[in-house]
Amino acid sequence: MISKRLIPLFLLKGRRLVKGKQFRDFVDVGDPLSQAMIYDAQGADEIIIVDIEASEKGRIINTDIINKMINNCNLPIAGGGGIKSIEDARRCFESGVDKIIVNTHAVLDPVLVKGLADEFGSQSVVVSLDVKKNNSGKYGVYVMAGKQMVDTELQPMIERFIEYGAGEILITSIDREGTLQGFDYDLYREIGNTVTVPLIFSGGAGCYDDMVKLFKETDCDACAIGKMLYLRDYDIVRIKSYLKWEKILMRES
């Protein structure tokens, strides 16, 4: 049995971390370095940090912030935001990230994923997809931090990214993101058989049992959580203890 991972998800806006609801109404939740050090000490398996404005503003994530996190933490860090070329990715790797996160520019130009995987290895390329259910009950993919829908079906897109060498897939439910109302399990059932690489699920975690249900009812490899950590009285130590008590095999820190 593969051990599960618990991953704090950092949304970066400027030099501060923010959390919102359904990709809107963001509030400041702290400094990325201090938060990273807290979750590192608590035993998080890794951290994902994404600049939510980078693609829209035509830049990449602030690599100085990443470098400070790397120099003060021992856990792996995956970073992204605005990466649209091998050179952009190289700048992120030079700052110390273990993996890069690609979203908007990968969706708009899927061949980018192949180039990144060929250059840096599949194990270091994570494709992030922001997904929302439309009026007909089908899931659409959005770019530019959830502002723009693309005319591409979800499952074929995932299959293409895996074919091009994506090492992991991160799926975020826009409908559930920041609601603290539990994951979109229907979304997982929609894509579960499609994903043949490690899958990280995000959007909606609000209590211990949301994660228990996710890990027990799906083959999801990791859970990315944000608001539950920042704005409720939970921490990594207690979450992992609860999951282990529920007989879920967690990765040892």
NORLIN-V342993 format. One record per run of one state. SS is the DSSP state (H for helix, E for strand, L for the rest). FROM is the first residue (numbers start at 0). TO is the last residue. If there is no record, write none. Layout:
SS&FROM&TO ; SS&FROM&TO
//
This chain:
L&0&2 ; E&3&12 ; L&13&14 ; E&15&20 ; L&21&22 ; E&23&30 ; H&31&41 ; L&42&44 ; E&45&50 ; L&51&52 ; H&53&56 ; L&57&61 ; H&62&71 ; L&72&74 ; E&75&79 ; L&80&84 ; H&85&94 ; L&95&97 ; E&98&101 ; L&102&102 ; H&103&107 ; L&108&109 ; H&110&119 ; L&120&120 ; H&121&123 ; E&124&132 ; L&133&137 ; E&138&142 ; L&143&146 ; E&147&152 ; H&153&163 ; L&164&166 ; E&167&172 ; L&173&183 ; H&184&190 ; L&191&196 ; E&197&201 ; L&202&206 ; H&207&216 ; L&217&220 ; E&221&224 ; L&225&225 ; H&226&230 ; L&231&234 ; H&235&244 ; L&245&248 ; E&249&249 ; L&250&252
//
